[in-house]
């Protein structure tokens, strides 16, 4: 019998499968990526035509590429798109020419500080072409003539994004967003795609309170497009989380929403602190991933961002060194676990009203003390009931109770469930 794989191993396998695809903010690479994700969870795919006005932006032309290379005089490909999608400047316009190395150098991008790595570079909104290569490769090129080919198209088409919805008990939504525009970069952001996909699968096996909407979209322009197309119903979004850089071996980092006191901010801080995982909590800045679109002044949604080592915080960021070996099954599994823990708190974080507020109600005759008999945590459970009764004034949430009492949220939620079942509190 073959050994069973863990969720972390399955996520890592998904990263490896997606890694070779050439993604950008539009094009067939995005569609191919969503096709694969669609094998794991059902997706509703949206195609938005070039030229569509989306807030202050316009959907750009669609970019697709078939081949690209730099060849020496003998016809040897010294830079080859077929070897890695990182070798081509993203959104490169077509070119077919022969030129000397001196002229070609202006179109070559390297990382002198990491001579063996290939950088990731793009030119989405300015017509340009170029190649990315290792500095050591460039240093080895002799002077002379080189054939340059970028076999690409930049034409009217569509911007593609997808959604997956896990229905909840209420229509209020939690959005989970990840970007699908980066090519062969495993941590940024294939790990985010993988964690989002397996988080959706896990939630679908439960009966969540909130409705969870997963958004797989290209960075910046994709989130802006989603917001423009959902502006009239965005008030349903009560909480949100952007997933990025979710698979490296660094400690978890939570970047708060612009509000700073949004419920998702409090929940993430509580879960990370209670878990005793090494972690960092950072204030919001208007630079980073798509949390800055969701938190823009006109929307000001309670959307934070969860990563491990933040963007640009590790040398491998936006380079060929961000490969499947850079991410680990264990790290992705840990990121997934934190998301599940946080959403479990979010889903149960209610405000209750004590229906017997004059004096302490008699718990024994309602069987509430009897239910604790023999439990090793009986004292904790009893204290949780007393705290919930004390703070069930319609103003304090269960998270408030947990933080003020110092009790685990799970114990507080269990106490609230018992008290609600006995008719002593109501939501």
N, C-alpha and C positions, 0 to 999 in steps of 0.2 A: 504494500500500500504506500502510495506516495505521501510524503510528509505534508501536513496542512500548512498553508502559508498564512502569515499574520497580516492584518490590515496594513502594517508598515511595509511589509514586503510587496503587497499588492500595489500600494501607492508608488513604491519605487519602480515597480515594473511598468506602471502607467507613465511615469516620468521618462523612463528609457524608451518607451514606445513613441512618445510625443517628441522626443529630443531632436530627431533628424529633420523634422518638418520646418520649412521656411515660412515663418509667420511674419506678419506685419500688421499695420492698422486696418488693412483691407486685404482681400484676395483669397485665392484658393487655399493657401496655407491655413488661414483661419477656419475655412469651411472643413478642411480635412481634420483639423484639431477637434472641432465640434462634432464631427462624425464619430470620432473615436470616443469622446466623452459620452456621446449619445448611446454607445454600447453599454455604458454603466448606469446611466440615468436617462429617462426620457427628457428631451429638450424641445422647447418651442424656439425655432430659429427665425430671426427677423432679418430682412434685407432692406436697407434704407438707401434709396437712390442717390447717386452723386448729385450735388447741387442742392440737396435738401437743407433748408435753414434750420439749425438746431441751436437755440439760444443765440449767442453772439458768433457762432461758428457756422461753417458750411461743410457738409459731408464732401470729402475730397474725391478725386478720381481714384479708381481702383488700380492697384499695382499687382502685377503678376510677373514672375520670372521663370524662364525655362533653363537658361544656362548662362554662365559668365566665366571668364578666365583671362589671365595674362599669360601669353606664351612667348618663349624666347625664339631666337632665330632658327633653332632646330625644330621648333614646333612643340617643345616640352612645356606643359602647363606648369608654370612656377607658382601661380595662384589659381585655385580651382574651386568654384562654387560647389561642384559635385562633392568635394571633400568635406565642406562645411558651409552652411548658409551664412555664417558670420563673415565669410570672405568678401561679401558684397555689401557696400554701403546700402542700407535699407532705403527703398524707393528710388534706386538709381534709374535714371532715364536710359534709353537704349544708346549704345555706342558701338561702332565697328571701325577701328582705325589702327594704324601702325604709327608708332612714335618712339622717339628716343627716351631712354630712362630718365634723362634730365627733365623732360616734359612730363613724363608719367608720374614722377615723384609728387607733384602737386595734388595728385588724386589718390595717394597711398597713405594709409593710416596705420600707425604702429604704436607700441607701448615700450619706449626705450627703457623704462625702469623694470620691465618684465619682458625681456627680449624673446622668450619662448612662447608668449601668449599672443593670441589674436584678439584685438578689441572689437566691441560691438558699437557701430556708429550708424546713424540714420540721417536722412535729409527729407523729412516728410513734406514740408511746405515750400521748399526751394528746389527748382530743377537742377539736379547735380548728379554726377556719377562718381563712383570711386570703389576702391578695394581696401580691405583690411587684411593685414598679414603680420606675421611675427617679425620683430625687428631683426632677428638673426637671419631670416629668409631674405629680407631686404638687403642686409649687409653683404650677403653672398652673391647678389645679382651683379653681373658684369655690365659695364656700359655697353650700349648698343641699341638696336631697334627691337621693339616688342609689339606683338600683336595684342590688341585689346578688344574684348568682346563682352558686351552686356546684352543678352537677348531677353529683353523685358518689354512689357507693355504698360503704359500709363494712360488709361482711357476711362470714359464714363462707365460706371458700373454700380457697385453697391458697397456699403459698409455692413458687415455681418456681425450680429451678436446673438446670444441665446439666453433663455431663461429656463429655470426649473423651479416649480412651485411644490412645496410640501404643504398640503392643506392643514389648517389648524382648527381649533374650536372657535376661534374668533377671526374676523377678517383683518384685524390689525396685523401689520407685517414686521418681520425682521428681515432685512436684506443682508445677504452675504455676497460680496463682490470680489472678483479676481480678474486680472487682465490676461488677454490671450494674444497679445501682439508681439511678444518677444520671440525671436527665433531660438537657436540652440543655446538656451540658458536654463539650467536645471533648477536652480534655487529661485531665480527671478525670471519667470514666475511659474514654471511647470509644477513646482512643489505646491504652490498655492492652488493651482487647478486641481491637483490630485487630492489635497486635503478638502477642498470645497466639494468635490465629487463624492468622496467617501463620507463626509459629514451629511450630505444630502441623503445618501443611502441609509445612514444610521437613523436620521430623523424620521425617514419614511417608515421605519419599523416601529415607531412609537406613535402616540397620539398627542402631538404637541399642542400647547395652548395657543401660541401664536401661529400665524401662517408664515412660513419661511420661503423667501424668494431668493433664489441663487441667480446671480447675473454674471455671465461669462462674456466679457466685452473687451475690445481694445482699450488701452490706457488713454485717459484724458478724453479724446473725441468720442469714445464709446460710452463712457459715463455721462458725458454731456448730452449725447444723443438719447440715452435712456431717460435722463431727467427731462429733456424737452418733450419726449413722447409720453411721459407719465406725469407731467406737471399738475394735471387736474386731480390726480389720485395720490399724489405723493404724501398727502396728509395721513394716509394709512400707515406710513412707515414710522414706527415708534422707536425702533432701534436698528443698528446696523454695524457690520464689521467688514473691513477690507482685509483680505488675506494676501500676503506677499512675503517673499523670502522665508518660506515656511519650513525649509528642510535642512538648513545647515546645522552644525553642531554647537552653535552658540546658544546663550541663554535667551529665553523668551523676552520680547519687548512689546509693550502695549503703548501705543500712541493714542492719547485721549482725543475725543471730539473737541471741536472748538469751544463748545459749551463747558466742557471740563467736569460738569456735574450731571451729565446725562446718565440715565440709569445704566446704560451699557458700560460707562466709565466706572461707576461704583461697583457694578457686578464683576468686571474684569479685575479691578484692584482687589476686591474681596477674595475672589477665587485664587488669584495668584499668591496673595499673602497666605491664605489658609492652606494652600498646597505645599508651602515651604519650598517651592521650586526657586532656584536662582532666577531672578527676573529684573526687568527695569520697567518703570512707568515714566513716560515722557509727556511733556506738555504738547499741545497742538502747535504746529507751525504750518503756514500755507504753502509748504513745499513737500513733495513726497509722492504718494500714490493718489488714488481717486477719492480718498476721504476728503481731500480739499475741494472736490466738486460737490459732494454731498453736504459738506459743511459751509459752502459758500453762503453769503449773507441772505440771499433770497430764499434759500431752502433751510439752512441752519439745522440740518437733521442731526440726531444723536448717533453719529457714525464714527467709530474709532478704527484703528488699524492694528492688526496683530501680525507680528513677524518674529523671527528669531534675531539674528544680527540684522539691524536695519539696513536699508538701501545705502550703498556707498560706504558702508561700515566695514567691509572686508575687501582685501585686495583683489579677490577673484571677481568682484562685482563687474558686470558688463564686459566679461572677457571669456575666452575659450576655456579658462580654468574653472568656470562655473559649469561643470559637466556632471553627469550622473554620479560620478565617484565623490563629488563634493557634497552631495546630499545623502542623508542616511535614513533607512527605514525607521530607526528608533526615534530620530528627531521629528520626522513627519507624524509618527504615531503619537508622540508627546504633544505636538501642536493640535492634532485632532482631539486628543483627550481633553485638553484645556478648553477647546471650543465646546465640546459636549458638556463639560462641567459648568461652563459659564451659561450655556443656554438652558441647562437644567435649573439653575438658579433663576434666570430671567423668566422662565415659564411658570415658576411657582411663586414669584414675588408679588403677593397680593397685599391689599390693605383690608383689614377686617374691623368690624364693629362688635364690641362686647355687648351681648344681649342680656347680661346679668351684671351690670356695672356697679351696683350698690353693695359694696362688700365683696368678699371673695366667695364665689359660688362653691357649693359643696360638691367636690369632685368625686368623693367616695361613693355617694349614692347613685351616681351616674356610671359607675363602673370604671372610671378613668384611672383611679389608683390601682384597682384590681388588675387592670390590664398591664401594669408595670411589674407585677409580682414576678420575682425570679430573674428579671432582666439585669444584666451587669451594668447597664447604663440607666438604671431606674432613677437615680438622683438627678442625672442630667435631664432626663425626660420630664421629670416633675418640675424642675426649674424652668424648662422650656415652656411648659404649659402656663406656669405662673407669669412668666415674662410676656407671653403672647396675650394673656388676659389683661395684663397691666397696660400694655401699649396698643390694644385694639380699640383705637379711638377714631378710626377712619382716616387718620392723618399719617400714621406710621406704617411702613411696609414691613414685611417679614425680614427684609435685609436690614432695615433699621433695628429691628429686634435683635437680630444676630450680632450686629456690630455693637450695640449698646450692652448686651448681656455677655458678650464674649463666647457665646455658645455656637457650635457648628450650625450652618444654615440648614443642613439636612435634619438636625434635631428640632429646630424651630419649625420647619415646614411640616414635619411629622406631628408635632404637637398641635399645630393649627388644624391639620386634618382631623385629628382626634376630637378636638374641641368643636369643630364645625359639625362633625358627625353626631356629636352629643347635643347639638342645638344651642351651644353657648356663644358662638360667634357667627357672624354672617359676613360675606364679602360685599 
